[in-house]
C-alpha cells in the first residue's frame, strides 16, 4: 500500500473512530478539523492538531479519540459562554476542558487511554524540542499543562518531564496550587469545572503578562522575543492559512424526511439526454477545441506519466496465454508424443502467462450548473487529460454532465402553475443529461465533444441525485470488472423552482439518498472531487481541488490517486 493510500485509510479510520466514540453519525473530519454535517465545530485544544505526514499512527489515533470524547462530553454552548476573553487564558481554558473529557474515559477503554497519553506526550516532546521551554513564560505554560493533566486524569508525569517542571511547579504553587486541587473533584460537572478552569487560566495568563512586563523593562533579547511569538502560535487553535476548505451545505427536508412520501418528479415531458457536441455549432466547437488544446499544452502535462501511474493503480494480473516447454506446471497435451519418443525429456509442461490488465471503466460525472462556469477550463483540462491517460493505461472512460434546459423551472414550472400549484410537486425543471464522451469511443474521436465543456450556455442549474442514478445505470451496463464513478462539483444541488415549491434542502436529501442507495447496491465505487470545497456531506470518499493553485500535473495526479483506493468507504 503506497503512502497516499495508507494515509487515506488512516483518515477514514480516524473519522470512524470519532463518530463511534461520540455516538454521532453526523461528525466529519476535514484536514483534522471537526464538522457536524456542514457546520464547523470549534477547535478543541492545541495538542489535537496533528501533522499527518509527521505524526505516527498512535498519535493520530489519540487525536481522533480526543475529538470523539470532546464531542461526547462537552456542551459547546456552555463552554463558549464561560470562556475567558483574554486570548492566552482562552487557550489554556480550552486545554483544561480537554483534560476534563479525557479524564472521563472509562477504565475498560485501555487503548483509548493509551492513545490519549501518547498523543499528549508527543505534543509535549515537540513543545520542548521547539525550544519553547527556554523562556520563563514557555516553561510556565508547559508546567501548568503537565501539572493540570496529571491532576485531572490522575496519571503521573514521566520522570524526565517531572524533573523539567519541578522548580517551576514550586514557584507556581502559591499562586495556583489551591485552584489546581479543585479541578479533579469537579470534572463530572462541566459548569462547575469550567468555573475553576477559568479562574486558573486567568491567573496563569496574569502571571504571564507580569513576566512580559518585567522582560520589557530589561535589555531587548531577539531570541526571547521570537520564542514568545512562537509560544502564542503553538497554543493557538488554528492559523487562518491552515483552515480546512469549506464544506458543501446540507440540511434536513421538511417534506422528504418527515412524510416519507419519497422523491417526486412533477413531469419528465421536457427532459433530455443529448450529446454535448450536437448542441454547439461546428465552427464554435472547433474553436473551443483549439482553445482547450492550447490550455493543455501551456500546462506541460506529462500524459504518459499519468498513464503509467493509472496502469499501476488500476491493472490486475490476467491470464494472457501459455508458455510451453517448461519443466513444471500443467501437462501440455501437444507434447505427449514427445514424452513417448524421449522418456527423459522433461520439458512437457506449460505455465500460465499473465500480464497486468486494466479491466476498468471510469465515469466522470460533471456538474454543469451555473456556478461551475468559472471552473469550466480547469475541469475540461482535468477530464481531457485523464481520458487520454486512462486510454493509454488500457481502461475505458466516459465523460457525462448534468444541467437543466431552463432557468427557474421552464416549461415544467408553467405546467405546475396551470395545474393549480399542487403541494409537494417534487422536481420542477427540465433535466438535461449530457454525454461529452462515451465509453466505447476513443479519446481522439471524442475530443470535440469534450471541448463543449467550454460552452457557457450549457451551464444552468443542477439536480445531482437523478444524475447519479443515470450515470450508475450506464455503468452497470458496462462489461468491465471494475466500475468507478467520479462526480466533479462545486457545491450542493440547486434548482430554484424546486426549492421554492418544496423546501431548500429537498434536492440535498435526495442526492444523499441516491448515493447511499447506489453504495448499497454495490458494484460501483463512487467518489467525488469538490472544486474548492468538500463534498463530504454527500460522498464518503472525496477529495478537494485547491482552486487557488494552477491547474496542471499535480491536480491530475491527485485525482488519479483517488482512483487507486479500492473497496467500500467507511460509513457512520
Buried (B, 14 or more C-beta within 10 A) or exposed (E): EEEBBEBBBBBBBBBBBBBBBBEBEBBBBBBBBBBBBBEBBBBBBBBBBBEBEEBEEBBBBBBBBBBBBBBBBBEEEEBEEBBBEBEBBBBBBBBBBBBBBBBEBEEEBEEBBBBBBBBBBBBBEBBBEBEBBEBBBBBBBBBBBBBBBBBBBEBEBEEEBBEBBEEBBEBBEEBBEEBBEBBBEBBEEBEEBBBBBBBBBBBBBBBBBEBEEEBEEEEEEEEBEEBBEBBEEBBBBBEEEEEBBBBBBBBBBBBBEEEEEEBBBBBEEBBEEEBBBEBBEEEEBEBBBEBBEEBBEEBEBEBEBBBBBBBBBBBEEEEEEEEBEBEEBEEBEEBEEBBEEEEEEEBBBBBEEEEBBBBBBBBBBBBBBBBBBEBBBBBBBBBBBBBBBBBBBBBBBBBBBBBBBBEBBBBBBEBBEEEEEEEBBBBBBBBBBBBBBBBEBEBEEBBBBBBBBBBEEBBBBBBBBBBBBBBBEBBEEBEBEBBBBBBBBBBBBBBBBBBEBBBBBBBBBBBBBBBBEBBEEEEBBBBBBBBBBBBBBBBBBBBBBEBEEEBBBEBBBBBBBBBBBEEEBBEE
